[in-house]
Amino acid sequence: MLRVAVVGSGPSGVYTAQALVQQDLVPGVRVDVLDRLPCPYGLVRYGVAPDHEKIKSLQGNLRTVLEDERVGFLGNVEAGTRGLTPARLLELYHAVVYCVGAARDRHLGVPGEELVGSRSATEFVSWYSAHPDAAGNGFALGARSAVVIGVGNVAVDVTRILARGPEELRPTDVPQGALAALERSGVREVHMVGRRGPGQARFTTKELRELGALPGVSVSVDPAELALDPSFADPSGLPAVNRRNLEVVRGWAAGPADGGAAARNIRLRFFLRPVELLGEAGRVAGVRFERTEPDGSGGVRGTGRYEEIEAQLVLRAVGYRGVPLAGLPFDEARGTVPNLAGRVLRDGAPSPGEYVAGWIKRGPTGVIGTNRPCAKETVASLLEDAPELARRAVVADPVAALRELGHEPVAWPGWLAIERAEAQLGRSLGRPTVKIPDWDGLREAARGVSPS
């Protein structure tokens, strides 16, 4: 038997487990999927917006893998803590695949970023997704005007949630505290701002179009900013997604600039680079931008002209970085674990039994489906090494060893108990399933304690 630990139960981790148990080169593979959270599914549970039910339904596919008799789920187990070092994991398992994602958001690096009201989009997503790390760190949403810096899908998500009416979120699993705050929200204008043009924006067309379908919301684009984009007049050289994006923003640019009688307005802005967050009495009051222009090489350069946008809330959505795990090598420049086809490299040489997949392997790129071929490549490397790995003796009962270290694993029945508790919480609130938003509540639910 080849016993493998997969650290992380998001898509990359589950696809890794799936590739391991579905292959037929090495019989008798047993996989334990470890996660620091007592809940599986990673960013599918805690990163996909609550109103994106079709994408969230991917949990059903991931669930099928985790219910396989050859796969075990062990939540509430955090690698790198309580003695569970990479070296100790290799005493428990023949191989360990780290699928820990890229959990740290990038900063703007401009003056004023520390002001009250300046937050990361990651924090906002974690809050409305009920991530237990966000408990007690909510958003009052008293702002009238918000600026979202970034033009990727995360920026689109947070813009949409800020602009969407709370009655449309009530049928989702958004936690009750976040729903109440969104009901009281004073946000009436959301500016989504990018330093380059719409032809280079990273959002996908489906998510972009959703902004224009929100009830009671207008979307406007300044035609003069579109004209700055070299691809605006002739988009034929762009990838298909970017061409479709340009078509969408063209339509919005042709509409009324003032939003008409809409209750809330979304304004897409391009060729603006943030240079300072402006404050009053320690709080954000606006953002100062420098106008940029194409530099002829696919990038932008500053023009020395500046513009200020009033805002009481600023959310940065400018990317993610991997986080080092104690005991594993880490490339600070790339934010990844050095690897060759998924094999972890220590001092330039493959480290026997240690592998990576997902964002910690390749960086924060691609969509959910990109993790599948990434996981398969890593598993192919692991299977090549399997004959040698299987010769090494490992601990007979890894779960008992985890408990000896002070970890309290939440196995699959504990997760099912959390699901039942969240369904019960929803019924008590007159809503569908509602997520439990805090660590204590999740751990109590896993033990069969009903939520209050």
C-alpha positions as CSV (number, residue, x, y, z in Angstrom):
1,M,0.0,0.0,0.0
2,L,1.2,3.5,-0.9
3,R,-0.1,6.0,1.7
4,V,-0.3,9.6,0.5
5,A,-1.2,12.8,2.4
6,V,-2.7,15.7,0.4
7,V,-2.4,19.0,2.3
8,G,-5.4,21.1,1.2
9,S,-8.9,20.2,0.3
10,G,-9.6,22.8,-2.4
11,P,-9.9,21.9,-6.1
12,S,-6.1,21.2,-6.6
13,G,-6.0,18.9,-3.5
14,V,-9.2,17.0,-4.4
15,Y,-8.1,16.7,-8.1
16,T,-4.8,15.3,-6.8
17,A,-6.6,12.7,-4.7
18,Q,-8.8,11.8,-7.6
19,A,-5.9,11.3,-10.0
20,L,-4.1,9.1,-7.4
21,V,-7.0,6.7,-6.7
22,Q,-8.2,6.5,-10.3
23,Q,-4.8,5.5,-11.8
24,D,-4.0,1.9,-12.3
25,L,-0.2,1.9,-12.4
26,V,0.2,1.6,-8.6
27,P,-2.5,-0.5,-6.9
28,G,-3.5,0.0,-3.3
29,V,-3.1,3.8,-3.0
30,R,-4.7,5.3,0.1
31,V,-5.0,9.1,0.4
32,D,-5.7,11.3,3.4
33,V,-6.8,14.8,2.5
34,L,-5.7,17.2,5.3
35,D,-7.1,20.7,5.8
36,R,-6.6,23.3,8.5
37,L,-10.3,24.0,8.3
38,P,-12.9,21.6,9.6
39,C,-14.7,22.0,6.2
40,P,-13.6,20.8,2.8
41,Y,-13.6,22.4,-0.7
42,G,-11.2,25.3,-0.1
43,L,-12.0,28.3,-2.3
44,V,-15.0,26.7,-3.8
45,R,-16.6,27.1,-0.3
46,Y,-14.8,30.2,0.8
47,G,-13.9,32.1,-2.4
48,V,-16.8,31.6,-4.9
49,A,-19.4,34.4,-4.4
50,P,-22.6,33.2,-2.7
51,D,-24.7,34.3,-5.8
52,H,-22.6,32.1,-8.1
53,E,-24.6,28.9,-7.4
54,K,-23.6,27.1,-10.6
55,I,-19.9,27.4,-9.8
56,K,-20.5,26.5,-6.1
57,S,-22.3,23.3,-7.3
58,L,-18.8,22.0,-8.2
59,Q,-18.8,21.0,-4.5
60,G,-20.8,18.0,-5.6
61,N,-18.0,16.8,-7.9
62,L,-15.4,17.3,-5.2
63,R,-17.7,15.5,-2.7
64,T,-17.8,12.4,-4.8
65,V,-14.0,12.1,-4.6
66,L,-13.8,12.7,-0.9
67,E,-16.5,10.0,-0.3
68,D,-14.4,7.4,-2.1
69,E,-13.5,4.6,0.3
70,R,-9.8,5.0,-0.6
71,V,-9.9,8.7,0.4
72,G,-10.1,10.1,3.9
73,F,-10.8,13.6,4.9
74,L,-9.1,15.0,8.0
75,G,-10.1,18.6,8.7
76,N,-9.0,20.8,11.6
77,V,-5.4,19.7,11.0
78,E,-2.9,22.4,10.2
79,A,0.4,21.4,8.7
80,G,3.3,23.3,10.2
81,T,1.8,23.6,13.6
82,R,1.9,21.4,16.8
83,G,4.8,19.4,15.6
84,L,3.3,18.5,12.2
85,T,6.3,19.6,10.2
86,P,7.1,18.4,6.7
87,A,9.6,16.0,8.2
88,R,7.0,14.5,10.6
89,L,4.5,14.2,7.7
90,L,7.0,12.0,5.9
91,E,7.1,9.7,8.9
92,L,3.4,9.3,8.6
93,Y,3.0,9.0,4.8
94,H,5.1,7.7,2.0
95,A,4.4,10.9,0.0
96,V,3.0,14.3,0.8
97,V,1.5,16.6,-1.8
98,Y,1.1,20.3,-0.7
99,C,-1.9,22.0,-2.3
100,V,-2.1,25.0,0.0
101,G,-2.9,27.7,-2.5
102,A,-1.9,31.3,-2.3
103,A,-3.6,32.8,0.7
104,R,-1.9,36.2,1.0
105,D,-3.2,39.2,-0.9
106,R,-0.8,41.7,-2.6
107,H,-0.6,45.3,-1.3
108,L,-0.6,48.5,-3.4
109,G,2.5,49.9,-1.7
110,V,1.2,53.5,-1.7
111,P,0.9,56.1,1.1
112,G,-2.4,55.9,3.0
113,E,-2.9,52.2,2.6
114,E,-3.0,51.7,6.3
115,L,-6.0,54.1,6.7
116,V,-9.3,52.8,8.2
117,G,-11.5,51.8,5.4
118,S,-8.6,50.5,3.3
119,R,-9.0,46.7,3.1
120,S,-8.2,43.8,0.8
121,A,-10.8,42.2,-1.4
122,T,-9.6,38.9,0.2
123,E,-10.9,40.1,3.5
124,F,-14.2,41.2,2.0
125,V,-14.6,37.8,0.2
126,S,-13.7,35.9,3.4
127,W,-16.3,38.0,5.3
128,Y,-19.3,37.4,3.0
129,S,-18.2,33.7,2.5
130,A,-18.2,33.1,6.3
131,H,-14.5,32.1,6.5
132,P,-13.9,31.5,10.2
133,D,-10.6,33.6,10.1
134,A,-12.8,36.6,9.2
135,A,-15.1,36.2,12.3
136,G,-15.2,39.5,14.3
137,N,-13.5,41.4,11.5
138,G,-16.5,42.5,9.5
139,F,-17.6,45.5,7.3
140,A,-20.0,48.2,8.5
141,L,-20.5,49.4,4.9
142,G,-21.5,53.0,5.9
143,A,-19.6,54.3,2.9
144,R,-21.5,56.1,0.1
145,S,-18.7,55.6,-2.5
146,A,-16.4,52.6,-2.8
147,V,-13.4,52.1,-5.0
148,V,-12.3,48.6,-6.0
149,I,-8.8,48.6,-7.4
150,G,-8.3,45.8,-9.9
151,V,-10.0,44.4,-13.1
152,G,-10.0,40.7,-12.5
153,N,-12.8,38.3,-11.5
154,V,-12.3,39.0,-7.8
155,A,-12.7,42.7,-8.4
156,V,-15.9,41.9,-10.4
157,D,-17.2,39.7,-7.6
158,V,-16.7,42.3,-4.8
159,T,-18.1,45.0,-7.0
160,R,-21.2,42.9,-7.7
161,I,-21.8,42.1,-4.1
162,L,-21.4,45.8,-3.1
163,A,-24.0,46.8,-5.7
164,R,-26.4,43.9,-5.5
165,G,-29.6,44.3,-3.5
166,P,-29.6,42.3,-0.2
167,E,-32.9,40.7,-1.0
168,E,-31.2,38.9,-3.9
169,L,-28.6,37.5,-1.5
170,R,-31.1,36.3,1.1
171,P,-31.7,32.9,-0.8
172,T,-28.0,32.2,-0.7
173,D,-25.8,30.8,2.1
174,V,-24.2,34.2,2.9
175,P,-23.8,34.4,6.7
176,Q,-26.5,36.2,8.6
177,G,-24.2,38.9,9.9
178,A,-22.9,39.8,6.5
179,L,-26.5,39.8,5.1
180,A,-27.6,42.2,7.8
181,A,-24.7,44.6,7.1
182,L,-25.4,44.5,3.3
183,E,-29.1,45.3,4.1
184,R,-27.9,48.4,6.0
185,S,-25.3,49.3,3.3
186,G,-25.1,53.0,2.3
187,V,-22.9,52.2,-0.8
188,R,-24.5,53.9,-3.9
189,E,-21.4,54.2,-6.2
190,V,-18.8,51.6,-6.9
191,H,-15.8,52.5,-9.0
192,M,-13.8,49.5,-10.4
193,V,-10.5,50.9,-11.5
194,G,-7.6,49.4,-13.6
195,R,-4.2,50.8,-14.5
196,R,-4.4,49.4,-18.0
197,G,-7.1,49.3,-20.6
198,P,-10.2,47.0,-21.1
199,G,-8.3,45.0,-23.7
200,Q,-5.9,43.8,-21.0
201,A,-8.4,43.3,-18.2
202,R,-8.4,39.8,-16.6
203,F,-12.1,39.3,-16.0
204,T,-14.1,36.7,-17.9
205,T,-17.0,37.9,-20.0
206,K,-19.7,36.0,-18.2
207,E,-18.8,37.6,-14.9
208,L,-18.5,41.0,-16.5
209,R,-21.9,40.8,-18.1
210,E,-23.4,40.0,-14.8
211,L,-22.7,43.6,-13.7
212,G,-25.1,44.9,-16.3
213,A,-27.9,42.5,-15.3
214,L,-28.1,43.6,-11.6
215,P,-31.6,45.0,-10.8
216,G,-31.6,48.7,-10.0
217,V,-27.9,49.1,-11.0
218,S,-26.5,51.1,-13.9
219,V,-23.0,50.5,-15.4
220,S,-21.1,53.3,-17.1
221,V,-17.8,53.5,-19.0
222,D,-16.0,56.7,-20.2
223,P,-15.7,56.4,-24.0
224,A,-12.6,58.6,-23.8
225,E,-10.8,55.9,-21.7
226,L,-11.8,53.2,-24.1
227,A,-10.3,55.2,-26.9
228,L,-6.9,55.2,-25.2
229,D,-6.7,51.4,-25.6
230,P,-4.9,50.6,-28.9
231,S,-7.1,47.5,-29.3
232,F,-10.3,49.5,-29.1
233,A,-10.5,50.4,-32.7
234,D,-9.3,47.0,-33.9
235,P,-9.6,44.2,-31.4
236,S,-8.9,41.4,-33.9
237,G,-5.5,40.7,-32.5
238,L,-6.9,40.0,-29.0
239,P,-7.8,36.6,-27.5
240,A,-11.5,35.8,-27.8
241,V,-12.3,36.6,-24.2
242,N,-10.7,40.0,-24.4
243,R,-12.6,40.7,-27.6
244,R,-15.9,39.8,-26.0
245,N,-15.0,42.0,-23.0
246,L,-14.5,45.0,-25.3
247,E,-17.9,44.4,-26.9
248,V,-19.5,44.5,-23.5
249,V,-17.8,47.7,-22.4
250,R,-18.6,49.3,-25.7
251,G,-22.3,48.9,-25.0
252,W,-22.0,50.4,-21.6
253,A,-20.0,53.3,-23.0
254,A,-22.9,54.1,-25.4
255,G,-25.3,54.4,-22.5
256,P,-26.1,57.4,-20.2
257,A,-23.0,58.5,-18.2
258,D,-25.0,59.5,-15.1
259,G,-26.8,56.2,-14.6
260,G,-30.2,57.6,-15.0
261,A,-32.6,56.8,-12.1
262,A,-30.7,53.7,-10.9
263,A,-30.4,53.2,-7.2
264,R,-26.8,52.2,-7.4
265,N,-24.1,52.9,-10.0
266,I,-21.0,51.0,-11.1
267,R,-18.4,53.0,-12.9
268,L,-15.7,51.1,-14.8
269,R,-12.5,53.2,-15.0
270,F,-9.3,52.4,-17.0
271,F,-5.8,53.8,-17.4
272,L,-5.6,55.0,-13.8
273,R,-2.9,53.9,-11.4
274,P,-3.3,54.5,-7.6
275,V,-0.6,56.6,-6.1
276,E,-2.1,57.6,-2.7
277,L,-5.1,56.9,-0.5
278,L,-6.3,60.2,0.9
279,G,-7.6,60.4,4.4
280,E,-9.5,62.5,6.9
281,A,-9.2,61.9,10.7
282,G,-7.5,58.6,10.0
283,R,-10.1,57.2,7.6
284,V,-10.1,56.8,3.9
285,A,-11.7,59.8,2.1
286,G,-10.6,59.2,-1.5
287,V,-7.9,57.8,-3.9
288,R,-5.5,59.8,-5.9
289,F,-4.7,58.2,-9.3
290,E,-2.2,59.0,-12.0
291,R,-3.5,58.8,-15.5
292,T,-1.6,56.2,-17.5
293,E,-1.2,55.6,-21.3
294,P,-0.1,52.7,-23.4
295,D,3.7,52.4,-23.6
296,G,3.7,50.6,-27.0
297,S,5.0,47.4,-25.5
298,G,1.9,46.1,-23.9
299,G,2.3,48.0,-20.6
300,V,1.5,51.5,-19.5
301,R,3.5,54.6,-18.4
302,G,2.5,57.5,-16.2
303,T,1.5,60.8,-17.8
304,G,2.0,63.1,-14.8
305,R,-1.7,64.0,-14.8
306,Y,-3.7,63.1,-11.7
307,E,-7.3,62.5,-10.7
308,E,-9.0,62.0,-7.4
309,I,-12.1,59.8,-6.7
310,E,-14.0,60.2,-3.5
311,A,-14.3,57.0,-1.5
312,Q,-15.0,55.9,2.1
313,L,-14.1,52.3,1.3
314,V,-11.2,51.0,-0.8
315,L,-10.8,47.4,-1.6
316,R,-7.6,46.2,-3.4
317,A,-8.0,43.2,-5.7
318,V,-4.5,43.1,-7.3
319,G,-3.6,39.5,-6.9
320,Y,-2.4,36.8,-4.4
321,R,0.8,35.4,-3.2
322,G,1.8,32.0,-1.7
323,V,2.6,31.8,2.0
324,P,5.7,30.0,3.2
325,L,5.2,26.8,5.2
326,A,7.8,26.2,7.8
327,G,10.1,23.4,6.8
328,L,9.4,23.7,3.0
329,P,11.7,25.7,0.6
330,F,10.1,28.8,-0.7
331,D,10.8,31.2,-3.6
332,E,10.0,34.6,-2.2
333,A,10.2,36.2,-5.7
334,R,7.6,33.9,-7.2
335,G,5.6,33.1,-4.1
336,T,5.8,29.4,-4.8
337,V,7.6,26.3,-3.6
338,P,10.5,25.5,-6.0
339,N,9.6,22.4,-8.0
340,L,10.2,20.4,-11.1
341,A,7.0,18.9,-12.6
342,G,5.5,19.0,-9.0
343,R,8.5,17.5,-7.3
344,V,9.7,19.8,-4.5
345,L,13.3,20.9,-5.0
346,R,15.6,21.3,-2.0
347,D,18.9,23.0,-3.0
348,G,18.0,22.3,-6.6
349,A,17.4,18.5,-6.2
350,P,14.1,16.7,-5.9
351,S,13.2,15.9,-2.3
352,P,12.0,12.3,-2.1
353,G,8.3,12.1,-1.2
354,E,7.5,15.8,-1.3
355,Y,5.3,17.3,-4.0
356,V,3.2,20.4,-4.8
357,A,0.1,21.1,-6.9
358,G,-2.1,24.1,-7.5
359,W,-1.2,27.8,-6.9
360,I,1.7,27.0,-4.5
361,K,3.2,25.1,-7.4
362,R,2.6,27.4,-10.4
363,G,1.5,30.7,-8.8
364,P,-2.0,32.3,-8.7
365,T,-3.0,31.7,-12.3
366,G,-5.8,30.0,-14.2
367,V,-9.4,29.1,-13.2
368,I,-10.7,26.2,-11.1
369,G,-10.4,23.8,-14.0
370,T,-6.7,24.6,-14.5
371,N,-6.0,22.7,-11.4
372,R,-6.9,19.4,-12.9
373,P,-4.0,19.1,-15.5
374,C,-1.7,20.6,-12.9
375,A,-2.6,17.9,-10.4
376,K,-2.2,15.2,-13.0
377,E,1.3,16.3,-13.8
378,T,2.3,16.2,-10.1
379,V,0.6,12.7,-9.7
380,A,2.5,11.4,-12.7
381,S,5.8,12.5,-11.1
382,L,4.7,10.8,-7.8
383,L,3.8,7.6,-9.5
384,E,7.2,7.4,-11.2
385,D,8.8,7.6,-7.8
386,A,6.3,5.3,-6.1
387,P,8.3,2.0,-6.2
388,E,11.1,3.7,-4.2
389,L,8.7,5.6,-1.9
390,A,6.8,2.5,-0.9
391,R,9.9,0.8,0.5
392,R,10.1,3.3,3.3
393,A,8.4,2.4,6.6
394,V,5.7,4.8,7.9
395,V,3.6,5.0,11.1
396,A,0.9,2.4,11.2
397,D,-1.9,4.8,12.3
398,P,-1.4,8.4,11.1
399,V,-4.7,9.6,12.7
400,A,-3.5,8.4,16.1
401,A,-0.2,10.1,15.5
402,L,-1.9,13.4,14.7
403,R,-3.9,13.2,18.0
404,E,-0.7,12.5,19.9
405,L,0.7,15.8,18.5
406,G,-2.4,17.7,19.8
407,H,-4.5,17.9,16.7
408,E,-8.2,17.1,16.8
409,P,-9.0,15.8,13.3
410,V,-12.6,16.3,12.0
411,A,-13.3,13.3,9.8
412,W,-16.0,13.1,7.1
413,P,-18.8,12.4,9.5
414,G,-17.9,15.6,11.4
415,W,-18.2,17.5,8.2
416,L,-21.6,16.0,7.5
417,A,-22.6,17.1,11.0
418,I,-21.5,20.7,10.1
419,E,-23.7,20.5,6.9
420,R,-26.7,19.4,9.0
421,A,-26.1,22.2,11.5
422,E,-25.9,24.8,8.7
423,A,-29.2,23.5,7.2
424,Q,-30.8,23.8,10.6
425,L,-29.4,27.3,11.1
426,G,-31.0,28.3,7.8
427,R,-34.4,26.9,8.7
428,S,-34.3,28.8,12.0
429,L,-33.7,32.0,10.1
430,G,-36.3,31.3,7.4
431,R,-33.6,30.9,4.8
432,P,-31.9,28.0,3.0
433,T,-28.6,26.7,4.3
434,V,-26.7,29.4,6.1
435,K,-22.9,29.1,6.8
436,I,-21.6,29.0,10.4
437,P,-19.0,31.8,10.4
438,D,-16.7,31.1,13.3
439,W,-14.2,28.5,14.5
440,D,-16.0,27.6,17.7
441,G,-19.3,27.2,16.0
442,L,-17.8,24.9,13.3
443,R,-16.0,22.7,15.8
444,E,-19.1,22.4,18.0
445,A,-21.2,21.5,15.0
446,A,-18.7,18.8,14.0
447,R,-19.2,17.3,17.5
448,G,-23.0,17.4,17.0
449,V,-23.7,20.5,19.0
450,S,-26.6,22.5,17.5
451,P,-25.8,26.2,16.5
452,S,-27.5,28.8,18.6
